[in-house]
Amino acid sequence: MPTPPMILLLSGSVRSGSSNEAALRTVRAVAPGRLRTVLYEGLAELPHFNPDDDHDPLPPTVAQLRAAIDEAAAVLICTPEYAGTLPGAFKNLLDWTVGGTEICDKPVAWVNVAAPGRGQGAEATLRTVLGYTGARIVEPACVRTPVGPGTAGADGVITDPGVRERLAAVLERLAAVLDTLTA
Ligand SMILES: Cc1cc2nc3c(=O)[nH]c(=O)nc-3n(C[C@H](O)[C@H](O)[C@H](O)COP(=O)(O)O)c2cc1C
């Protein structure tokens, strides 16, 4: 039995009670058995990007990040918008991916959980930065599904059936792309 392909889940928020992380926890909860999901939890531990340090041996947390991306068949991002763009911590993570080849050609999508009409700046920046990294943006899997405060239960997972359905659909669309790549 082959190991199911892994989807790496990257949250752009380090806030406890984050709606973006709740969405990714929900992705994990609704994932079909034919996919594995791994929620990356090292964002707050990454050092500030410094080109002087972007060589072997990499800082251990950066090496772990790159290894996780390398292992992933696809990456799913869920990030808030701060001041019209990406949170600095998440841009920092993306900066650390530029010097490696792990994300090149990797199928990547994002879910925007902001309220309607918000979060477009983060999406635009993601598109620009991922373009520089050479990631393969899976357009049909990039969706909006607003997640308001207090939507997650005590376990941090969203119970709203509509949100769960849309997140499950994102995984199906990513899986469909992975199927075409392995066919
Ligand atoms: C410093 C700061 C700046 C923000 N700037 C924006 C913004 O420019 N556009 C926007 O749509 N939301 C903005 N927000 C709202 C956040 O995107 C929103 O609170 C989001 O839910 C945070 O995600 P999280 O719950 O995953 O931490 C800002 C929030 C903070 C704290």
The ligand as an SDF file (V2000), in Angstrom:
LIG
                    3D

 31 33  0  0  0  0  0  0  0  0999 V2000
   -1.9670   44.6890   12.7240 C   0  0  0  0  0  0  0  0  0  0  0  0
   -3.1650   44.2100   11.9570 C   0  0  0  0  0  0  0  0  0  0  0  0
   -3.3760   44.6700   10.6730 C   0  0  0  0  0  0  0  0  0  0  0  0
   -4.4670   44.2060    9.9290 C   0  0  0  0  0  0  0  0  0  0  0  0
   -4.6310   44.6410    8.6550 N   0  0  0  0  0  0  0  0  0  0  0  0
   -5.6330   44.1420    7.8930 C   0  0  0  0  0  0  0  0  0  0  0  0
   -5.7670   44.5290    6.5260 C   0  0  0  0  0  0  0  0  0  0  0  0
   -5.0080   45.3020    6.0000 O   0  0  0  0  0  0  0  0  0  0  0  0
   -6.7650   43.9740    5.8100 N   0  0  0  0  0  0  0  0  0  0  0  0
   -7.6420   43.0520    6.3400 C   0  0  0  0  0  0  0  0  0  0  0  0
   -8.5120   42.5660    5.6330 O   0  0  0  0  0  0  0  0  0  0  0  0
   -7.5420   42.6830    7.6530 N   0  0  0  0  0  0  0  0  0  0  0  0
   -6.5650   43.2010    8.4230 C   0  0  0  0  0  0  0  0  0  0  0  0
   -6.4290   42.8080    9.7330 N   0  0  0  0  0  0  0  0  0  0  0  0
   -7.3840   41.8690   10.2830 C   0  0  0  0  0  0  0  0  0  0  0  0
   -6.8090   40.4520   10.3170 C   0  0  0  0  0  0  0  0  0  0  0  0
   -6.5200   40.0100    9.0200 O   0  0  0  0  0  0  0  0  0  0  0  0
   -7.8440   39.5570   10.9880 C   0  0  0  0  0  0  0  0  0  0  0  0
   -7.9070   39.9550   12.3400 O   0  0  0  0  0  0  0  0  0  0  0  0
   -7.5630   38.0990   10.8860 C   0  0  0  0  0  0  0  0  0  0  0  0
   -8.6380   37.3690   11.4260 O   0  0  0  0  0  0  0  0  0  0  0  0
   -6.3780   37.6440   11.6650 C   0  0  0  0  0  0  0  0  0  0  0  0
   -6.1820   36.2790   11.3810 O   0  0  0  0  0  0  0  0  0  0  0  0
   -6.0460   35.2090   12.5440 P   0  0  0  0  0  0  0  0  0  0  0  0
   -7.4090   35.1270   13.1980 O   0  0  0  0  0  0  0  0  0  0  0  0
   -5.7280   33.9390   11.8240 O   0  0  0  0  0  0  0  0  0  0  0  0
   -4.9740   35.6480   13.4550 O   0  0  0  0  0  0  0  0  0  0  0  0
   -5.3810   43.2820   10.5000 C   0  0  0  0  0  0  0  0  0  0  0  0
   -5.1520   42.8260   11.8220 C   0  0  0  0  0  0  0  0  0  0  0  0
   -4.0600   43.2780   12.5390 C   0  0  0  0  0  0  0  0  0  0  0  0
   -3.8270   42.7350   13.9230 C   0  0  0  0  0  0  0  0  0  0  0  0
  1  2  1  0
  2  3  1  0
  2 30  2  0
  3  4  2  0
  4  5  1  0
  4 28  1  0
  5  6  2  0
  6  7  1  0
  6 13  1  0
  7  8  2  0
  7  9  1  0
  9 10  1  0
 10 11  2  0
 10 12  1  0
 12 13  2  0
 13 14  1  0
 14 15  1  0
 14 28  1  0
 15 16  1  0
 16 17  1  0
 16 18  1  0
 18 19  1  0
 18 20  1  0
 20 21  1  0
 20 22  1  0
 22 23  1  0
 23 24  1  0
 24 25  2  0
 24 26  1  0
 24 27  1  0
 28 29  2  0
 29 30  1  0
 30 31  1  0
M  END
$$$$
